[in-house]
Every structure is written in structure tokens, then in C-alpha cells.
Amino acid sequence: MSETPAQTRSAKRSLFALLADLPRLFGDLIREEIDQLKNELVGKIKHAGIGIGLFAAAAFFAFFAFAVLIAAAVLGIAEALPGWLAALIVAVALLVITGVLAGIGAAQLKRGVPPTPTRTISSVKKDVDAVKGTGKREKL
């Protein structure tokens, strides 16, 4: 197979010509990588959006299923007690559960506010002081 004059010229390009092409080739590579990143992220975001929508639909149906279970509890207790008392018992039980969950949630919220990473900041300050040589040495 014989080479065409253009192939011979491109095969015999000088080192300077090859070095001159590096910025263009590097730019092309970066653009292709960015395009690939965009396409991959768009695909992942699309799947995440569909997943979130399906979770929202499941939560919607779970809410109504829970309401039906509460009604069943009221009707079950109403077999032994008057209907109004059965409803009152279930409502009080739900309020107690709500209060316990709200209390636990408030305690967790207090532990998380303010969202400043105080231990990490303290550790970084100690590291900086150690590098500067101004920090106190911790006893082992």
C-alpha cells in the first residue's frame, strides 16, 4: 500500500508542528469530556426526578392508606365502646404519638443548629497552629 503525499507530509511533521497542535487537541479533549459529563448528569438527573416523583406518589397513597387504617381502628374499638369514645381514644393516641415525635424532632434540631462544623474548625485551627509552631502540644 503506498502512502499519498498528504499522509507522508503528516507523518513527517516536525516536532514544532506537533507541539503547536497540542493546545487545540487539549481543548478538544476538554470539550468532549465536558459534553460527556453534561450528558451523564442529565441522564442521572432525569432518573432521579422520575424516582422522586414515584416516591411522592407512593407517599400520597400511603397517606390515604394510613387514614383508612385509622378509620378501621376507630370502627374496631367502636365494636366494644360507643363510636364517639372510640374516635376520641384513637385521636388521643395519635396526639400522643405526634407529641413524642415533635419532642424528639425539636431535640434533634437543637443539636443541629447552628450548622457550623465547630469540631472541624477547631481541629483545623489546631493544625494551622501546629504548622506555625504556635500551638500547645497535647499530652498523650
Backbone as a chain_set.jsonl record, in Angstrom:
{"seq": "MSETPAQTRSAKRSLFALLADLPRLFGDLIREEIDQLKNELVGKIKHAGIGIGLFAAAAFFAFFAFAVLIAAAVLGIAEALPGWLAALIVAVALLVITGVLAGIGAAQLKRGVPPTPTRTISSVKKDVDAVKGTGKREKL", "coords": {"N": [[0.848, -1.173, 0.0], [0.705, 2.104, -0.921], [1.622, 5.34, 0.316], [-0.156, 8.419, 0.282], [0.846, 11.704, -0.83], [-0.063, 13.572, 1.087], [-0.404, 12.045, 3.401], [2.213, 11.29, 3.829], [3.356, 13.767, 4.348], [1.981, 14.444, 6.725], [2.888, 12.425, 8.357], [5.529, 13.057, 8.565], [5.695, 15.389, 9.981], [7.038, 18.136, 11.741], [8.522, 18.364, 15.023], [7.901, 20.784, 16.212], [5.55, 21.484, 14.881], [3.881, 19.489, 15.783], [3.856, 20.086, 18.505], [2.628, 22.545, 18.353], [0.047, 21.801, 17.77], [-0.866, 20.738, 20.126], [-2.288, 22.477, 22.083], [-4.786, 22.83, 20.742], [-5.655, 20.174, 20.491], [-5.776, 19.482, 23.188], [-7.749, 21.262, 24.054], [-9.919, 20.297, 22.534], [-10.175, 17.777, 23.699], [-10.887, 18.482, 26.347], [-13.359, 19.788, 25.862], [-14.857, 17.623, 24.838], [-14.874, 15.94, 27.058], [-16.312, 17.516, 28.865], [-18.786, 17.665, 27.529], [-19.482, 14.963, 27.653], [-19.708, 14.702, 30.413], [-21.87, 16.461, 30.898], [-23.942, 15.115, 29.491], [-24.055, 12.72, 30.917], [-24.767, 13.634, 33.491], [-27.261, 14.818, 32.956], [-28.75, 12.564, 32.253], [-28.657, 11.146, 34.685], [-29.923, 12.956, 36.403], [-32.421, 13.016, 35.261], [-33.338, 10.392, 35.768], [-33.277, 10.502, 38.559], [-35.234, 12.456, 39.032], [-37.536, 11.149, 38.099], [-37.583, 9.066, 39.947], [-37.984, 10.505, 42.342], [-40.517, 11.569, 41.84], [-42.017, 9.192, 41.759], [-41.668, 8.34, 44.404], [-43.051, 10.406, 45.686], [-45.645, 9.908, 44.765], [-46.034, 7.418, 45.961], [-45.955, 8.18, 48.651], [-48.255, 9.745, 48.746], [-50.304, 7.816, 48.343], [-49.761, 6.225, 50.556], [-50.416, 7.935, 52.624], [-53.239, 8.058, 52.432], [-53.789, 5.365, 52.84], [-52.977, 5.093, 55.459], [-54.866, 6.732, 56.677], [-57.165, 5.206, 56.224], [-56.526, 2.988, 57.788], [-56.612, 4.154, 60.303], [-59.32, 4.791, 60.442], [-60.284, 2.187, 60.433], [-59.317, 1.346, 62.896], [-60.818, 2.955, 64.599], [-63.398, 2.003, 63.998], [-63.077, -0.631, 64.823], [-62.623, -0.388, 67.604], [-65.053, 0.734, 68.182], [-66.76, -1.386, 68.228], [-66.752, -2.342, 70.778], [-67.074, -0.125, 72.389], [-68.875, 3.042, 72.585], [-69.205, 4.875, 69.496], [-68.259, 7.572, 69.444], [-66.517, 7.594, 71.604], [-64.636, 5.721, 70.832], [-63.494, 7.044, 68.629], [-62.417, 9.226, 69.978], [-60.495, 7.988, 71.618], [-58.692, 6.967, 69.694], [-57.899, 9.385, 68.524], [-56.619, 10.658, 70.692], [-54.487, 8.885, 71.084], [-53.135, 9.268, 68.648], [-52.426, 11.969, 68.965], [-50.665, 11.784, 71.138], [-48.587, 10.289, 69.994], [-47.849, 12.149, 68.051], [-46.928, 14.261, 69.685], [-44.706, 13.049, 70.962], [-43.032, 12.502, 68.74], [-42.661, 15.157, 67.822], [-41.278, 16.262, 69.997], [-38.896, 14.736, 70.004], [-37.978, 15.472, 67.491], [-37.568, 18.252, 67.867], [-35.49, 18.192, 69.752], [-33.466, 17.019, 68.224], [-33.195, 18.981, 66.286], [-32.209, 21.127, 67.777], [-29.685, 20.135, 68.333], [-28.512, 20.305, 65.874], [-28.364, 22.969, 65.156], [-26.545, 25.965, 65.386], [-25.66, 25.26, 61.965], [-22.809, 24.978, 61.954], [-19.651, 23.617, 61.484], [-18.219, 23.043, 64.15], [-16.358, 21.355, 65.536], [-14.67, 20.54, 63.469], [-13.664, 23.004, 62.597], [-12.252, 23.767, 64.885], [-10.348, 21.716, 64.943], [-8.968, 22.231, 62.535], [-7.903, 24.734, 63.143], [-6.15, 23.984, 65.186], [-4.419, 22.415, 63.666], [-3.317, 24.356, 61.932], [-2.049, 25.999, 63.811], [-0.192, 24.159, 64.739], [1.392, 23.785, 62.462], [2.423, 26.336, 62.2], [3.827, 26.384, 64.508], [2.973, 27.498, 66.825], [1.094, 26.444, 68.452], [-0.214, 24.743, 71.384], [1.223, 21.851, 72.728], [-0.354, 18.767, 72.764], [-0.847, 16.579, 75.449], [-0.069, 13.197, 75.61]], "CA": [[0.0, 0.0, 0.0], [1.539, 3.304, -0.979], [1.052, 6.479, 1.008], [-0.353, 9.611, -0.528], [1.747, 12.772, -0.385], [-0.595, 14.221, 2.291], [-0.091, 11.171, 4.528], [3.651, 11.369, 4.047], [3.618, 15.053, 4.985], [1.504, 14.43, 8.101], [3.729, 11.509, 9.106], [6.847, 13.662, 8.728], [5.555, 16.726, 10.554], [8.114, 18.447, 12.68], [8.192, 18.383, 16.436], [7.267, 22.069, 16.494], [4.175, 21.433, 14.377], [3.127, 18.634, 16.706], [3.673, 20.852, 19.741], [1.671, 23.61, 18.076], [-1.293, 21.204, 17.775], [-1.255, 20.305, 21.47], [-3.38, 23.252, 22.699], [-6.047, 22.526, 20.072], [-6.051, 18.823, 20.873], [-6.147, 19.52, 24.596], [-9.051, 21.944, 24.115], [-10.931, 19.364, 22.035], [-10.359, 16.752, 24.716], [-11.635, 19.073, 27.463], [-14.748, 19.991, 25.422], [-15.52, 16.321, 24.75], [-15.1, 15.454, 28.425], [-17.4, 18.323, 29.443], [-20.019, 17.196, 26.89], [-19.804, 13.654, 28.219], [-20.163, 14.96, 31.78], [-23.226, 17.024, 30.822], [-24.883, 14.068, 29.084], [-24.203, 11.775, 32.012], [-25.518, 14.275, 34.568], [-28.654, 14.981, 32.524], [-29.38, 11.25, 32.374], [-28.828, 10.806, 36.1], [-30.933, 13.856, 36.968], [-33.716, 12.567, 34.738], [-33.74, 9.212, 36.532], [-33.543, 10.937, 39.934], [-36.531, 13.137, 39.011], [-38.584, 10.126, 37.988], [-37.62, 8.375, 41.24], [-38.608, 11.395, 43.326], [-41.949, 11.606, 41.524], [-42.632, 7.936, 42.184], [-41.726, 8.365, 45.866], [-44.137, 11.314, 46.061], [-46.901, 9.188, 44.524], [-46.149, 6.387, 46.999], [-46.301, 8.871, 49.901], [-49.658, 10.146, 48.602], [-51.159, 6.658, 48.589], [-49.528, 5.773, 51.927], [-51.195, 8.827, 53.489], [-54.631, 7.617, 52.448], [-53.845, 4.037, 53.455], [-52.9, 5.325, 56.904], [-56.177, 7.256, 57.097], [-58.092, 4.073, 56.242], [-56.187, 2.188, 58.967], [-57.132, 4.874, 61.472], [-60.773, 4.575, 60.437], [-60.515, 0.794, 60.832], [-59.094, 1.279, 64.342], [-61.995, 3.552, 65.235], [-64.525, 1.075, 63.848], [-62.815, -1.811, 65.646], [-62.874, -0.045, 69.011], [-66.484, 1.04, 68.288], [-67.496, -2.629, 68.472], [-66.845, -2.553, 72.226], [-67.416, 1.137, 73.034], [-69.619, 3.934, 71.681], [-68.406, 5.394, 68.38], [-67.568, 8.813, 69.782], [-65.426, 7.277, 72.518], [-63.617, 5.051, 70.025], [-62.812, 8.087, 67.863], [-61.65, 10.021, 70.934], [-59.328, 7.186, 72.026], [-57.735, 6.951, 68.574], [-57.377, 10.746, 68.369], [-55.658, 10.901, 71.78], [-53.296, 8.084, 70.784], [-52.423, 9.955, 67.566], [-51.844, 13.19, 69.525], [-49.512, 11.385, 71.956], [-47.523, 9.953, 69.036], [-47.418, 13.417, 67.463], [-46.145, 14.982, 70.689], [-43.41, 12.378, 71.138], [-42.232, 12.755, 67.536], [-42.296, 16.577, 67.796], [-40.249, 16.452, 71.015], [-37.645, 14.157, 69.503], [-37.545, 16.327, 66.383], [-37.048, 19.519, 68.408], [-34.183, 17.913, 70.359], [-32.511, 16.819, 67.131], [-32.989, 20.273, 65.639], [-31.326, 21.91, 68.641], [-28.333, 19.601, 68.19], [-28.006, 20.619, 64.545], [-28.37, 24.405, 64.894], [-26.307, 26.381, 64.009], [-24.989, 24.206, 61.2], [-21.39, 25.279, 61.827], [-18.844, 22.451, 61.871], [-17.337, 23.58, 65.192], [-15.239, 20.449, 65.822], [-13.748, 20.588, 62.336], [-12.988, 24.305, 62.636], [-11.297, 23.686, 65.977], [-9.273, 20.827, 64.516], [-8.177, 22.926, 61.519], [-7.131, 25.769, 63.84], [-5.04, 23.306, 65.852], [-3.465, 22.027, 62.622], [-2.632, 25.563, 61.48], [-1.15, 26.385, 64.888], [0.909, 23.198, 64.781], [2.27, 24.074, 61.331], [3.109, 27.593, 62.523], [4.661, 26.157, 65.675], [2.49, 28.343, 67.918], [0.077, 25.758, 69.232], [0.179, 23.986, 72.559], [1.346, 20.425, 72.465], [-1.289, 17.984, 73.557], [-0.202, 15.498, 76.182], [-0.599, 11.884, 75.236]], "C": [[0.888, 1.23, 0.0], [0.817, 4.459, -0.307], [0.882, 7.636, 0.041], [0.593, 10.695, -0.034], [1.255, 13.461, 0.887], [-0.277, 13.381, 3.523], [1.394, 11.232, 4.851], [3.993, 12.666, 4.76], [3.169, 15.039, 6.438], [2.341, 13.492, 8.961], [5.09, 12.13, 9.407], [6.762, 15.072, 9.296], [6.632, 16.948, 11.603], [7.594, 18.428, 14.109], [7.483, 19.669, 16.799], [5.82, 22.102, 16.018], [3.299, 20.578, 15.303], [2.853, 19.364, 18.025], [2.662, 21.977, 19.547], [0.241, 23.079, 18.092], [-1.77, 20.82, 19.176], [-2.358, 21.152, 22.101], [-4.744, 22.954, 22.072], [-6.548, 21.147, 20.474], [-6.489, 18.762, 22.331], [-7.509, 20.185, 24.776], [-10.174, 21.036, 23.634], [-11.231, 18.288, 23.071], [-11.189, 17.277, 25.886], [-13.099, 19.268, 27.077], [-15.5, 18.664, 25.349], [-15.811, 15.755, 26.138], [-16.247, 16.216, 29.089], [-18.741, 17.91, 28.846], [-20.454, 15.849, 27.466], [-20.325, 13.806, 29.646], [-21.587, 15.491, 31.78], [-24.249, 15.946, 30.49], [-25.124, 13.077, 30.217], [-25.031, 12.369, 33.15], [-26.985, 14.453, 34.2], [-29.391, 13.652, 32.653], [-29.643, 10.881, 33.823], [-29.899, 11.678, 36.754], [-32.327, 13.448, 36.506], [-34.218, 11.366, 35.535], [-34.058, 9.579, 37.985], [-34.903, 11.633, 40.02], [-37.681, 12.158, 38.932], [-38.722, 9.392, 39.322], [-38.303, 9.21, 42.31], [-40.112, 11.482, 43.092], [-42.667, 10.344, 41.971], [-42.706, 7.842, 43.713], [-42.846, 9.279, 46.349], [-45.491, 10.632, 45.861], [-47.104, 8.112, 45.59], [-46.531, 7.021, 48.336], [-47.767, 9.301, 49.895], [-50.59, 8.979, 48.929], [-50.974, 6.123, 50.011], [-50.313, 6.636, 52.915], [-52.646, 8.358, 53.577], [-54.781, 6.221, 53.036], [-53.798, 4.167, 54.971], [-54.236, 5.845, 57.433], [-57.205, 6.129, 57.17], [-57.815, 3.179, 57.461], [-56.68, 2.847, 60.253], [-58.648, 4.689, 61.566], [-61.105, 3.147, 60.867], [-60.308, 0.633, 62.336], [-60.291, 1.849, 65.087], [-63.177, 2.587, 65.165], [-64.335, -0.177, 64.699], [-63.09, -1.55, 67.116], [-64.369, 0.229, 69.221], [-67.324, -0.216, 68.473], [-67.709, -2.848, 69.972], [-67.321, -1.311, 72.955], [-68.267, 1.971, 72.083], [-68.67, 4.54, 70.633], [-67.622, 6.647, 68.725], [-66.376, 8.557, 70.691], [-64.282, 6.579, 71.77], [-62.807, 6.077, 69.228], [-61.93, 8.932, 68.769], [-60.383, 9.273, 71.366], [-58.266, 7.182, 70.924], [-57.114, 8.329, 68.385], [-56.345, 11.058, 69.45], [-54.369, 10.113, 71.528], [-52.472, 8.752, 69.683], [-51.761, 11.239, 68.065], [-50.625, 12.882, 70.391], [-48.324, 11.048, 71.046], [-46.966, 11.226, 68.405], [-46.538, 14.197, 68.422], [-44.765, 14.369, 70.893], [-42.509, 12.648, 69.939], [-41.778, 14.213, 67.45], [-41.195, 16.867, 68.818], [-38.897, 15.928, 70.575], [-37.088, 15.014, 68.365], [-36.953, 17.644, 66.855], [-35.678, 19.311, 69.04], [-33.12, 17.725, 69.284], [-32.189, 18.132, 66.425], [-32.063, 21.149, 66.462], [-29.88, 21.436, 68.526], [-27.705, 20.014, 66.869], [-27.893, 22.101, 64.246], [-27.37, 25.072, 65.816], [-25.506, 25.314, 63.265], [-23.514, 24.503, 60.937], [-20.589, 24.065, 62.286], [-17.799, 22.839, 62.918], [-16.153, 22.667, 65.493], [-14.217, 20.493, 64.698], [-12.977, 21.898, 62.326], [-11.919, 24.306, 63.723], [-10.092, 22.832, 65.59], [-8.372, 21.502, 63.486], [-7.335, 24.016, 62.166], [-5.936, 25.155, 64.563], [-3.975, 22.893, 64.835], [-2.656, 23.223, 62.144], [-1.641, 26.028, 62.538], [0.047, 25.447, 64.968], [1.898, 23.449, 63.652], [3.069, 25.344, 61.599], [4.074, 27.404, 63.682], [4.219, 26.966, 66.874], [1.5, 27.633, 68.821], [0.65, 25.05, 70.432], [0.262, 22.518, 72.178], [0.366, 19.677, 73.362], [-0.548, 16.838, 74.205], [-0.878, 14.192, 75.806], [-0.973, 11.091, 76.415]], "O": [[1.752, 1.361, 0.867], [-0.409, 4.559, -0.343], [1.666, 7.812, -0.891], [1.096, 10.603, 1.086], [2.075, 13.897, 1.695], [0.076, 13.923, 4.571], [1.782, 11.226, 6.019], [4.821, 12.678, 5.671], [3.875, 15.554, 7.305], [2.495, 13.725, 10.16], [5.733, 11.771, 10.394], [7.681, 15.869, 9.103], [7.066, 16.007, 12.267], [6.389, 18.47, 14.357], [6.557, 19.656, 17.61], [4.96, 22.685, 16.679], [2.14, 20.903, 15.565], [1.761, 19.269, 18.585], [1.924, 22.32, 20.471], [-0.687, 23.828, 18.395], [-2.964, 20.602, 19.382], [-3.312, 20.576, 22.625], [-5.743, 22.838, 22.782], [-7.731, 20.973, 20.766], [-7.454, 18.076, 22.67], [-8.329, 19.717, 25.565], [-11.249, 20.997, 24.234], [-12.387, 17.931, 23.295], [-12.094, 16.591, 26.362], [-13.991, 18.953, 27.865], [-16.66, 18.589, 25.754], [-16.866, 15.163, 26.366], [-17.062, 15.622, 29.795], [-19.733, 17.812, 29.569], [-21.635, 15.623, 27.732], [-21.27, 13.124, 30.043], [-22.422, 15.036, 32.562], [-25.3, 15.866, 31.126], [-26.254, 12.647, 30.449], [-25.895, 11.694, 33.711], [-27.862, 14.259, 35.042], [-30.532, 13.618, 33.112], [-30.711, 10.37, 34.159], [-30.69, 11.193, 37.563], [-33.292, 13.526, 37.267], [-35.383, 11.322, 35.932], [-34.992, 9.036, 38.575], [-35.644, 11.421, 40.98], [-38.689, 12.319, 39.62], [-39.834, 9.126, 39.777], [-39.103, 8.696, 43.092], [-40.892, 11.469, 44.045], [-43.78, 10.404, 42.493], [-43.682, 7.328, 44.258], [-43.522, 8.958, 47.326], [-46.383, 10.767, 46.699], [-48.222, 7.916, 46.068], [-47.342, 6.463, 49.075], [-48.442, 9.229, 50.922], [-51.544, 9.129, 49.694], [-51.926, 5.622, 50.61], [-50.814, 6.135, 53.921], [-53.212, 8.272, 54.667], [-55.796, 5.923, 53.666], [-54.491, 3.443, 55.685], [-54.681, 5.446, 58.509], [-58.029, 6.104, 58.085], [-58.745, 2.675, 58.089], [-57.115, 2.164, 61.18], [-59.186, 4.456, 62.649], [-62.084, 2.918, 61.576], [-61.031, -0.123, 62.985], [-60.728, 1.287, 66.092], [-63.874, 2.381, 66.158], [-65.3, -0.724, 65.233], [-63.707, -2.368, 67.798], [-64.896, -0.013, 70.307], [-68.495, -0.118, 68.841], [-68.698, -3.45, 70.391], [-67.913, -1.418, 74.029], [-68.371, 1.646, 70.9], [-67.474, 4.691, 70.882], [-66.458, 6.779, 68.348], [-65.345, 9.218, 70.57], [-63.108, 6.822, 72.049], [-61.581, 5.988, 69.159], [-60.824, 9.313, 68.384], [-59.314, 9.876, 71.466], [-57.081, 7.372, 71.198], [-55.918, 8.431, 68.112], [-55.309, 11.656, 69.16], [-53.276, 10.636, 71.743], [-51.245, 8.8, 69.772], [-50.655, 11.567, 67.637], [-49.654, 13.639, 70.381], [-47.198, 11.473, 71.302], [-45.754, 11.364, 68.243], [-45.508, 14.739, 68.019], [-43.77, 15.088, 70.985], [-41.338, 12.99, 70.111], [-40.645, 14.486, 67.053], [-40.278, 17.638, 68.534], [-37.875, 16.591, 70.75], [-35.882, 15.251, 68.286], [-35.95, 18.106, 66.31], [-34.793, 20.153, 68.887], [-32.0, 18.217, 69.421], [-31.052, 18.366, 66.018], [-31.215, 21.845, 65.903], [-28.954, 22.242, 68.61], [-26.48, 20.066, 66.761], [-27.379, 22.473, 63.191], [-27.366, 24.736, 67.0], [-24.759, 24.553, 63.881], [-23.027, 24.304, 59.824], [-20.832, 23.542, 63.374], [-16.616, 22.948, 62.597], [-15.042, 23.16, 65.687], [-13.014, 20.483, 64.958], [-11.772, 21.908, 62.076], [-10.808, 24.79, 63.506], [-8.951, 23.19, 65.88], [-7.15, 21.367, 63.55], [-6.18, 24.211, 61.788], [-4.844, 25.722, 64.56], [-2.778, 23.003, 65.102], [-1.442, 23.121, 61.967], [-0.518, 26.41, 62.21], [1.168, 25.883, 65.232], [3.108, 23.342, 63.852], [4.252, 25.422, 61.266], [5.028, 28.168, 63.831], [4.972, 27.12, 67.835], [1.109, 28.175, 69.855], [1.85, 24.785, 70.497], [-0.546, 22.019, 71.395], [0.278, 19.931, 74.563], [0.29, 16.196, 73.572], [-2.102, 14.108, 75.701], [-1.437, 9.959, 76.276]]}, "num_chains": 1, "name": "protein.A"}
